[in-house]
């Protein structure tokens, strides 16, 4: 099962990277201008491209800082060994903390699913829940049913910032120039963001695999124990399974 999960993550990553071929910040801004202009034209407004906003966006296509930051993000370079080592250390610390804080009244209950969830900031928390039906998904989806019996939780123990540093730099400059709607809502940016997420989950998968079941010593579990990743309140995708 874990090989299927890794295969699915790699397929999703490659699909996202394919969408980024020949992508540039100029293309994102041009597409944004064209779509916005179409919207205004449909309402009978035909002067949008002469407006200050449109002119400022056109000027940003020449902005060297923005172009350089986007290029660094899209080059998608990582020190994989270092990131896996970091994730292993953070997982060990997180689960050590979890084991110290498992409620005594829950000792007779067993976990069968773990969620690694981030929310805005590039820091993920870990939570474990009880028995249920937890499938292997080929793409991010909402589960048909979510468990209610939380066994344990850990507050923002896994730091994604080193893996996401170039994406974070791009986000910062986009916010600096106040062009979030234009960039963040584009198909290219969504593909880029997804690529970073799927790459992070692949590295976490490898970290879990190297740590093995010893990581869970002291926590009552039911196998297969599924590990999912997600953004808060968004679709989940498998990261790993303890078979």
C-alpha positions as CSV (number, residue, x, y, z in Angstrom):
1,X,0.0,0.0,0.0
2,X,2.8,2.5,0.8
3,X,4.3,2.0,-2.6
4,X,0.9,2.9,-4.1
5,X,0.8,6.0,-2.1
6,X,4.3,7.1,-3.1
7,X,3.4,6.4,-6.8
8,X,0.2,8.5,-6.6
9,X,2.1,11.4,-5.0
10,X,4.8,11.2,-7.7
11,X,2.1,11.2,-10.4
12,X,0.4,14.3,-8.8
13,X,3.8,16.0,-8.6
14,X,4.7,15.4,-12.2
15,X,1.3,16.5,-13.3
16,X,1.8,19.8,-11.5
17,X,5.3,20.3,-12.9
18,X,4.1,19.6,-16.4
19,X,1.7,22.6,-16.0
20,X,4.7,24.7,-15.2
21,X,6.7,24.1,-18.3
22,X,7.6,27.5,-20.0
23,X,5.6,29.3,-17.3
24,X,6.7,32.9,-16.6
25,X,5.4,35.7,-14.4
26,X,4.7,37.6,-17.6
27,X,2.3,34.9,-18.8
28,X,0.5,34.9,-15.5
29,X,0.0,38.7,-15.6
30,X,-1.0,38.7,-19.3
31,X,-3.6,36.0,-18.6
32,X,-4.9,38.0,-15.7
33,X,-5.2,41.1,-17.7
34,X,-6.9,39.3,-20.6
35,X,-9.4,37.6,-18.3
36,X,-10.2,40.8,-16.4
37,X,-10.6,42.7,-19.6
38,X,-13.0,40.0,-21.0
39,X,-15.1,40.4,-17.8
40,X,-15.3,44.1,-18.2
41,X,-16.1,43.9,-22.0
42,X,-19.0,41.5,-21.2
43,X,-20.4,44.4,-19.1
44,X,-19.9,46.9,-21.8
45,X,-16.8,48.5,-20.3
46,X,-14.1,48.7,-22.9
47,X,-11.4,50.9,-21.3
48,X,-10.0,48.5,-18.6
49,X,-6.6,48.1,-20.3
50,X,-6.1,51.9,-20.2
51,X,-6.8,52.0,-16.4
52,X,-4.1,52.6,-13.9
53,X,-4.4,49.1,-12.5
54,X,-3.8,47.5,-15.9
55,X,-0.9,49.8,-16.6
56,X,0.7,49.0,-13.3
57,X,0.3,45.2,-13.9
58,X,1.9,45.6,-17.4
59,X,4.9,47.4,-15.8
60,X,5.3,44.6,-13.3
61,X,6.0,42.2,-16.1
62,X,9.3,44.0,-16.4
63,X,10.1,44.0,-12.7
64,X,13.4,42.2,-12.2
65,X,12.9,41.3,-8.6
66,X,9.5,39.7,-9.3
67,X,10.8,37.8,-12.3
68,X,13.9,36.5,-10.4
69,X,11.8,35.4,-7.4
70,X,9.3,33.6,-9.6
71,X,12.2,31.9,-11.5
72,X,13.8,30.7,-8.3
73,X,10.4,29.3,-7.1
74,X,9.8,27.5,-10.4
75,X,13.3,26.0,-10.6
76,X,12.1,23.7,-7.8
77,X,15.5,22.9,-6.3
78,X,15.8,21.0,-2.9
79,X,18.4,19.5,-0.7
80,X,16.3,16.4,-0.3
81,X,18.6,14.6,2.2
82,X,18.7,17.6,4.5
83,X,14.9,18.0,4.3
84,X,14.2,14.3,5.1
85,X,16.6,14.5,8.0
86,X,14.8,17.6,9.3
87,X,11.4,16.0,8.9
88,X,12.6,12.9,10.7
89,X,13.8,15.0,13.7
90,X,10.6,17.0,13.8
91,X,8.4,13.8,13.6
92,X,10.4,12.2,16.4
93,X,10.0,15.3,18.6
94,X,6.3,15.6,17.8
95,X,5.5,12.0,18.6
96,X,7.6,12.1,21.8
97,X,5.4,15.1,22.8
98,X,2.3,13.2,21.8
99,X,3.2,10.2,23.9
100,X,3.6,12.4,27.0
101,X,0.2,14.0,26.5
102,X,-2.1,11.1,25.5
103,X,-5.0,11.2,27.9
104,X,-5.1,8.4,30.4
105,X,-8.8,7.8,29.7
106,X,-8.0,7.2,26.1
107,X,-5.6,4.3,26.7
108,X,-8.2,1.7,25.7
109,X,-8.8,3.4,22.4
110,X,-6.6,2.9,19.3
111,X,-5.7,5.2,16.4
112,X,-6.2,4.2,12.8
113,X,-5.6,7.6,11.1
114,X,-3.2,10.5,11.4
115,X,-3.7,13.9,9.8
116,X,-0.9,16.3,9.2
117,X,-2.6,19.7,8.6
118,X,-1.2,23.2,8.0
119,X,-3.2,26.4,8.1
120,X,-1.9,29.6,6.5
121,X,1.6,29.4,8.0
122,X,4.0,26.7,6.8
123,X,3.7,24.8,10.0
124,X,1.7,21.6,10.3
125,X,0.1,20.0,13.3
126,X,-0.5,16.3,13.9
127,X,-3.6,14.7,15.1
128,X,-4.7,11.1,15.5
129,X,-8.2,9.6,15.5
130,X,-9.8,6.2,16.0
131,X,-11.1,3.4,13.9
132,X,-12.6,4.0,10.5
133,X,-12.5,3.3,6.7
134,X,-9.6,5.3,5.3
135,X,-8.9,4.7,1.6
136,X,-5.9,5.3,-0.6
137,X,-6.8,8.3,-2.8
138,X,-5.4,9.0,-6.2
139,X,-6.0,12.8,-5.8
140,X,-6.9,15.1,-3.0
141,X,-10.5,14.5,-1.9
142,X,-12.7,14.9,1.1
143,X,-13.3,11.7,2.9
144,X,-16.8,10.3,2.9
145,X,-16.7,10.3,6.7
146,X,-14.4,11.8,9.2
147,X,-13.6,10.3,12.6
148,X,-14.8,12.1,15.7
149,X,-12.8,10.4,18.5
150,X,-9.5,12.3,18.6
151,X,-6.8,10.3,20.3
152,X,-4.0,12.9,20.3
153,X,-2.8,16.2,18.8
154,X,0.4,18.1,18.5
155,X,0.5,21.9,17.8
156,X,2.4,23.0,14.8
157,X,5.3,20.6,15.2
158,X,6.3,20.1,11.5
159,X,8.0,23.0,9.8
160,X,7.5,23.2,6.0
161,X,9.3,26.6,5.7
162,X,12.7,25.2,4.6
163,X,11.1,23.1,1.8
164,X,8.9,26.1,0.8
165,X,11.4,28.9,1.2
166,X,11.4,29.9,-2.5
167,X,7.6,29.7,-2.7
168,X,7.4,31.8,0.5
169,X,9.7,34.4,-1.0
170,X,7.4,34.6,-4.1
171,X,4.4,34.9,-1.8
172,X,6.0,37.8,0.1
173,X,6.9,39.8,-3.0
174,X,3.4,39.2,-4.5
175,X,1.9,40.6,-1.3
176,X,4.4,43.5,-1.3
177,X,3.1,44.6,-4.7
178,X,-0.5,43.8,-3.7
179,X,-1.2,41.6,-6.7
180,X,-2.5,38.6,-4.8
181,X,-5.7,38.2,-6.8
182,X,-3.9,38.3,-10.1
183,X,-1.1,35.8,-9.1
184,X,-2.6,33.5,-6.5
185,X,-5.8,32.7,-8.4
186,X,-3.9,31.8,-11.6
187,X,-3.7,28.2,-12.8
188,X,0.1,28.5,-13.0
189,X,0.4,29.6,-9.4
190,X,-2.0,26.8,-8.2
191,X,0.1,24.3,-10.1
192,X,3.2,25.7,-8.4
193,X,1.7,25.6,-5.0
194,X,0.5,22.0,-5.5
195,X,4.0,21.0,-6.7
196,X,5.5,22.2,-3.4
197,X,2.8,20.4,-1.4
198,X,3.2,17.1,-3.2
199,X,7.0,17.3,-3.0
200,X,6.7,18.0,0.7
201,X,4.5,15.0,1.2
202,X,6.9,12.7,-0.8
203,X,9.7,13.8,1.5
204,X,7.5,13.2,4.6
205,X,6.7,9.8,3.2
206,X,10.4,8.9,3.0
207,X,10.9,10.3,6.5
208,X,8.1,8.1,7.9
209,X,9.5,5.1,6.0
210,X,13.0,5.6,7.4
211,X,11.7,6.0,11.0
212,X,9.4,2.9,10.8
213,X,6.9,1.8,13.4
214,X,9.3,2.5,16.2
215,X,8.1,6.1,15.9
216,X,4.7,5.0,17.2
217,X,6.0,3.0,20.2
218,X,3.7,3.8,23.1
219,X,0.7,4.8,21.0
220,X,-2.1,2.2,20.6
221,X,-2.8,1.8,16.9
222,X,-4.9,-0.3,14.5
223,X,-3.2,-1.3,11.2
224,X,-3.3,-0.3,8.5
225,X,-2.7,3.1,10.1
226,X,-3.2,5.8,7.4
227,X,-1.4,9.2,7.4
228,X,-3.1,12.0,5.4
229,X,-1.9,15.5,4.6
230,X,-4.1,18.5,4.0
231,X,-4.5,22.2,4.3
232,X,-7.1,23.2,7.0
233,X,-10.6,22.4,5.9
234,X,-9.4,21.2,2.5
235,X,-9.2,17.9,0.6
236,X,-6.8,15.3,2.0
237,X,-4.3,13.0,0.3
238,X,-2.4,10.0,1.6
239,X,1.2,10.6,2.7
240,X,2.0,7.2,4.2
241,X,0.6,4.0,5.7
242,X,1.9,1.8,8.5
243,X,0.9,-1.6,7.2
